[in-house]
Amino acid sequence: MKRIASLLLGLAMAAAALSGCGAQGRETAAQEFPDAVSIVLSDDGIIVDGKVVSTDESAAVHGP
């Protein structure tokens, strides 16, 4: 029983340590690529740098 508890504690600590790695990676990516464009695709539409994409085909960026 003591061995299982130690294993679970170790796994919990590893999960907690690794969960912070993803957030740090995003901050690093933003610092390394300051001119990067954020694009979010969803069923509701397309968002580029926080703005909804136009449906006007004459616009520089447009969606369906």
Distance bins in CASP14 RR format, pairs under 12 A and 6 or more apart:
PFRMAT RR
TARGET T0000
AUTHOR 0000-0000-0000
RMODE 2
METHOD distances of the structure
MODEL  1
1 7 0 0 0 0 0 1 0 0 0 0 0
1 8 0 0 0 0 0 1 0 0 0 0 0
2 8 0 0 0 0 0 1 0 0 0 0 0
2 9 0 0 0 0 0 1 0 0 0 0 0
3 9 0 0 0 0 0 1 0 0 0 0 0
3 10 0 0 0 0 0 1 0 0 0 0 0
4 10 0 0 0 0 0 1 0 0 0 0 0
4 11 0 0 0 0 0 1 0 0 0 0 0
5 11 0 0 0 0 0 1 0 0 0 0 0
5 12 0 0 0 0 0 1 0 0 0 0 0
6 12 0 0 0 0 0 1 0 0 0 0 0
6 13 0 0 0 0 0 1 0 0 0 0 0
7 13 0 0 0 0 0 1 0 0 0 0 0
7 14 0 0 0 0 0 1 0 0 0 0 0
8 14 0 0 0 0 0 1 0 0 0 0 0
8 15 0 0 0 0 0 1 0 0 0 0 0
9 15 0 0 0 0 0 1 0 0 0 0 0
9 16 0 0 0 0 0 1 0 0 0 0 0
10 16 0 0 0 0 1 0 0 0 0 0 0
10 17 0 0 0 0 1 0 0 0 0 0 0
10 18 0 0 0 0 0 1 0 0 0 0 0
11 17 0 0 0 0 0 1 0 0 0 0 0
11 18 0 0 0 0 0 1 0 0 0 0 0
12 18 0 0 0 0 0 1 0 0 0 0 0
12 19 0 0 0 0 0 1 0 0 0 0 0
13 19 0 0 0 0 0 1 0 0 0 0 0
14 20 0 0 0 0 0 1 0 0 0 0 0
14 21 0 0 0 0 0 1 0 0 0 0 0
15 21 0 0 0 0 0 1 0 0 0 0 0
17 24 0 0 0 0 0 1 0 0 0 0 0
18 24 0 0 0 0 0 1 0 0 0 0 0
20 26 0 0 0 0 0 1 0 0 0 0 0
20 27 0 0 0 0 0 1 0 0 0 0 0
21 27 0 0 0 0 0 1 0 0 0 0 0
21 28 0 0 0 0 0 1 0 0 0 0 0
22 28 0 0 0 0 1 0 0 0 0 0 0
22 29 0 0 0 0 1 0 0 0 0 0 0
23 29 0 0 0 0 0 1 0 0 0 0 0
23 30 0 0 0 0 0 1 0 0 0 0 0
24 30 0 0 0 0 0 1 0 0 0 0 0
24 31 0 0 0 0 0 1 0 0 0 0 0
25 31 0 0 0 0 1 0 0 0 0 0 0
25 32 0 0 0 0 1 0 0 0 0 0 0
25 33 0 0 0 0 0 1 0 0 0 0 0
26 32 0 0 0 0 0 1 0 0 0 0 0
26 33 0 0 0 0 0 1 0 0 0 0 0
26 36 0 0 0 0 0 1 0 0 0 0 0
26 38 0 0 0 0 0 1 0 0 0 0 0
27 33 0 0 0 0 0 1 0 0 0 0 0
28 34 0 0 0 0 0 1 0 0 0 0 0
29 36 1 0 0 1 0 0 0 0 0 0 0
29 38 0 0 0 0 0 1 0 0 0 0 0
30 36 1 0 0 1 0 0 0 0 0 0 0
30 37 0 0 0 0 0 1 0 0 0 0 0
30 38 0 0 0 0 1 0 0 0 0 0 0
35 49 0 0 0 0 0 1 0 0 0 0 0
36 48 0 0 0 0 0 1 0 0 0 0 0
36 49 0 0 0 0 1 0 0 0 0 0 0
37 46 0 0 0 0 0 1 0 0 0 0 0
37 47 0 0 0 0 0 1 0 0 0 0 0
37 48 1 0 0 1 0 0 0 0 0 0 0
37 49 1 0 1 0 0 0 0 0 0 0 0
37 50 0 0 0 0 0 1 0 0 0 0 0
37 51 0 0 0 0 0 1 0 0 0 0 0
37 53 0 0 0 0 0 1 0 0 0 0 0
37 61 0 0 0 0 1 0 0 0 0 0 0
38 46 0 0 0 0 0 1 0 0 0 0 0
38 47 1 0 0 1 0 0 0 0 0 0 0
38 48 1 0 0 1 0 0 0 0 0 0 0
38 49 1 0 1 0 0 0 0 0 0 0 0
38 50 1 0 0 1 0 0 0 0 0 0 0
38 51 0 0 0 0 1 0 0 0 0 0 0
39 45 0 0 0 0 0 1 0 0 0 0 0
39 46 1 0 0 1 0 0 0 0 0 0 0
39 47 1 0 0 1 0 0 0 0 0 0 0
39 48 1 0 1 0 0 0 0 0 0 0 0
39 49 0 0 0 0 1 0 0 0 0 0 0
39 50 0 0 0 0 1 0 0 0 0 0 0
39 51 0 0 0 0 0 1 0 0 0 0 0
39 52 0 0 0 0 0 1 0 0 0 0 0
39 53 0 0 0 0 1 0 0 0 0 0 0
39 61 0 0 0 0 1 0 0 0 0 0 0
39 63 0 0 0 0 0 1 0 0 0 0 0
40 46 1 0 0 1 0 0 0 0 0 0 0
40 47 1 0 1 0 0 0 0 0 0 0 0
40 48 1 0 0 1 0 0 0 0 0 0 0
40 49 0 0 0 0 1 0 0 0 0 0 0
40 50 1 0 0 1 0 0 0 0 0 0 0
40 51 0 0 0 0 0 1 0 0 0 0 0
40 52 0 0 0 0 1 0 0 0 0 0 0
40 53 0 0 0 0 1 0 0 0 0 0 0
41 47 0 0 0 0 1 0 0 0 0 0 0
41 48 0 0 0 0 0 1 0 0 0 0 0
41 53 0 0 0 0 1 0 0 0 0 0 0
41 63 0 0 0 0 0 1 0 0 0 0 0
41 64 0 0 0 0 0 1 0 0 0 0 0
42 52 0 0 0 0 0 1 0 0 0 0 0
42 53 0 0 0 0 0 1 0 0 0 0 0
43 64 0 0 0 0 0 1 0 0 0 0 0
44 52 0 0 0 0 1 0 0 0 0 0 0
44 53 0 0 0 0 0 1 0 0 0 0 0
44 64 0 0 0 0 0 1 0 0 0 0 0
45 51 0 0 0 0 0 1 0 0 0 0 0
45 52 1 0 0 1 0 0 0 0 0 0 0
45 53 1 0 0 1 0 0 0 0 0 0 0
45 54 0 0 0 0 0 1 0 0 0 0 0
45 55 0 0 0 0 1 0 0 0 0 0 0
45 62 0 0 0 0 0 1 0 0 0 0 0
45 63 1 0 0 1 0 0 0 0 0 0 0
45 64 0 0 0 0 1 0 0 0 0 0 0
46 52 1 0 0 1 0 0 0 0 0 0 0
46 53 1 0 1 0 0 0 0 0 0 0 0
46 54 0 0 0 0 1 0 0 0 0 0 0
46 55 0 0 0 0 1 0 0 0 0 0 0
46 59 0 0 0 0 0 1 0 0 0 0 0
46 61 0 0 0 0 1 0 0 0 0 0 0
46 62 0 0 0 0 1 0 0 0 0 0 0
46 63 1 0 1 0 0 0 0 0 0 0 0
46 64 0 0 0 0 1 0 0 0 0 0 0
47 53 1 0 0 1 0 0 0 0 0 0 0
47 54 0 0 0 0 0 1 0 0 0 0 0
47 61 0 0 0 0 0 1 0 0 0 0 0
47 63 0 0 0 0 0 1 0 0 0 0 0
48 54 0 0 0 0 1 0 0 0 0 0 0
48 59 0 0 0 0 0 1 0 0 0 0 0
48 60 0 0 0 0 1 0 0 0 0 0 0
48 61 1 0 1 0 0 0 0 0 0 0 0
48 62 0 0 0 0 0 1 0 0 0 0 0
48 63 0 0 0 0 1 0 0 0 0 0 0
49 61 0 0 0 0 1 0 0 0 0 0 0
50 61 0 0 0 0 0 1 0 0 0 0 0
51 59 0 0 0 0 0 1 0 0 0 0 0
51 60 0 0 0 0 0 1 0 0 0 0 0
51 61 0 0 0 0 1 0 0 0 0 0 0
52 59 0 0 0 0 0 1 0 0 0 0 0
52 61 0 0 0 0 0 1 0 0 0 0 0
52 62 0 0 0 0 0 1 0 0 0 0 0
52 63 0 0 0 0 1 0 0 0 0 0 0
53 59 1 0 0 1 0 0 0 0 0 0 0
53 60 0 0 0 0 0 1 0 0 0 0 0
53 61 1 0 1 0 0 0 0 0 0 0 0
53 62 1 0 0 1 0 0 0 0 0 0 0
53 63 1 0 1 0 0 0 0 0 0 0 0
53 64 0 0 0 0 1 0 0 0 0 0 0
54 60 0 0 0 0 1 0 0 0 0 0 0
54 61 1 0 0 1 0 0 0 0 0 0 0
54 62 1 0 1 0 0 0 0 0 0 0 0
54 63 1 0 0 1 0 0 0 0 0 0 0
54 64 0 0 0 0 0 1 0 0 0 0 0
55 61 0 0 0 0 0 1 0 0 0 0 0
55 62 1 0 0 1 0 0 0 0 0 0 0
55 63 1 0 1 0 0 0 0 0 0 0 0
55 64 1 0 0 1 0 0 0 0 0 0 0
56 62 1 0 1 0 0 0 0 0 0 0 0
56 63 0 0 0 0 1 0 0 0 0 0 0
56 64 0 0 0 0 0 1 0 0 0 0 0
57 63 0 0 0 0 1 0 0 0 0 0 0
57 64 0 0 0 0 0 1 0 0 0 0 0
END
